[in-house]
Amino acid sequence: MNDRRNFFRNALAWGAGMMTVPKLKAAPALPPVMVETQDIPNLPYTMDNSVKVFHLIAEPVTRKISPFKTVTAWGYNGSVPGPTIQVTQGDRVRVVVENRLPESTTMHWHGFEVPVEMDGTPYISQMPIPPGGRFTYEFDLHQAGTFFYHSHGAMQEMMGMIGMFIMHPKDPYHPRVDHDFGLILQEWALLPGSVIPNTANMEFNWLTVNGVSSPMTTPLLVRLGSRVRIRLVNMGMDHHPIHLHGHQFVVTGSEGGRQPESTWGPGNTVLVGVAQARDIEFDAKYPGPWMLHCHLPHHMMNAMSDLMGDRMITTMNTNEPDALSQMQTLADAVPFEHVHHAPIAENTSAVPGFPQDAFMDMGMDRAPGVDKLENVGLPANWSAMMMGMMTLVRVLPPAEYDKIMAMKGKPAQHAEPADHSGHHREG
């Protein structure tokens, strides 16, 4: 009997002691990393009480999209595409749009759930903003994900008038990413001798990522072992199957926001349709410079026209002297030295179909706009076949990543290794 009483007495004492044990505090959730839109600036804001206030100026913009090609397009705040806006779910924002174009315009907030008066459809939700005029858009944001803003004039869209609008989630996504990038895909019809896009054209000969064509695109630098998100936005006339070399990814979001994890499945190519956004995420397991590019063959180059002046290249399936002359004309005209083309066989004239790529690989490693810190350490002549809608994802060992970050004057990002155990990390 005494043993029974002692048992209950001890159990009660143990329970009381447990009540006094302090509870462990949950680790605070880390804020999401800011999205990097390579070659595009972020748009600053001011605060008016609790409202974030942004200013966008619609205006003509001259932009060098290649070491030997400049385009006069339309954009915002001196940038094509326009500067990136980053906010947090739950923010109230005010965007003052000033029109410095020679014609009227409006701003559409693509995918936003806002009052119809703020939607930006000409005459239906607002009167167009006249040249020299302003319009103030103001709304609350309850969504999260990858969105974008653009003119709601079809030809103005083809002149380049788009920008990325990132709504960071109020509660962090799982798993947390260590690197977050945004890429806007565009195509341009630049007729021979012209620097102004032909917005009525149905064929496009220049393809850009964040306003520049490879090899001028800035590589995405990530630490080996980190988790990476890449946000892809397509504003043009063509769909783009975007392919990543060397890694499998999952599609985690669209222009409607985050997708349920039950929909995620492994892949390495995602079709980004016109007016769509796609978020992909992957663990950067394998070191090296990995291509990220549209897999449409003509989009992997700047498609066979207007390489120099008023000449048109109709085909590469021609004779060797003519093909070499076409490339040499360009090589002689640019203010930098090309690496010579790859070797060819002695009996080329006897081979049907030659030449195709024989004279296309023209390295521009040291060209203005290509010779940048993000390319430090790449193999010689790395740029020879980097053309069109493509860039590099450079997965770097920590020491190499930290070295380049130090050269750029940025603090090294000491990311924890990605968790491959199936347990999600915060973020």
WONORDA-V912572 format. One record per backbone hydrogen bond with DSSP energy under -1.0 kcal/mol. CO is the residue of the C=O (numbers start at 1). NH is the residue of the N-H. If there is no record, write none. Layout:
[[CO;NH] [CO;NH]]
This chain:
[[1;5] [2;6] [3;7] [4;8] [5;9] [6;10] [7;11] [8;12] [9;13] [10;14] [11;15] [12;16] [13;17] [14;18] [15;19] [18;21] [36;182] [37;40] [41;84] [46;53] [48;51] [51;48] [52;94] [53;46] [54;96] [56;98] [57;77] [58;100] [59;75] [61;73] [63;71] [65;213] [66;69] [69;65] [69;66] [71;63] [73;61] [75;59] [76;79] [79;76] [84;43] [85;166] [87;168] [88;91] [91;141] [92;52] [93;139] [94;54] [95;137] [96;56] [97;135] [98;58] [99;132] [105;129] [108;150] [109;112] [112;114] [115;118] [116;119] [121;125] [121;126] [122;124] [126;123] [129;105] [130;133] [133;99] [135;97] [137;95] [139;93] [141;90] [145;167] [147;165] [148;110] [149;163] [150;108] [153;157] [154;158] [156;161] [157;160] [159;74] [160;162] [161;151] [162;82] [163;149] [164;85] [165;147] [166;87] [167;145] [168;89] [179;229] [180;36] [181;231] [183;233] [184;210] [185;235] [186;208] [188;205] [188;206] [189;198] [191;194] [195;72] [197;199] [198;201] [206;188] [208;186] [209;212] [212;209] [213;216] [220;394] [222;396] [223;226] [225;418] [226;284] [227;178] [227;179] [228;282] [229;181] [230;280] [231;183] [232;278] [233;185] [234;275] [240;242] [240;272] [241;295] [242;270] [243;293] [249;267] [250;281] [252;259] [253;279] [254;257] [257;254] [260;263] [261;264] [267;249] [268;244] [270;242] [272;240] [273;276] [276;234] [278;232] [279;252] [279;253] [280;230] [281;250] [282;228] [283;285] [284;225] [288;395] [290;393] [291;245] [292;391] [293;243] [296;299] [297;300] [299;389] [302;304] [308;311] [309;193] [316;318] [319;323] [320;324] [321;325] [322;326] [323;327] [324;328] [325;329] [326;330] [327;331] [328;332] [330;334] [347;350] [348;351] [351;354] [357;360] [360;362] [364;367] [367;370] [367;371] [370;372] [372;375] [373;376] [375;378] [379;382] [381;384] [383;386] [384;362] [388;214] [388;390] [389;294] [391;292] [392;220] [393;290] [394;222] [395;288] [396;224] [397;401] [398;402] [399;403] [400;404] [401;405] [402;406] [403;407] [404;408] [405;410] [413;415] [427;173]]
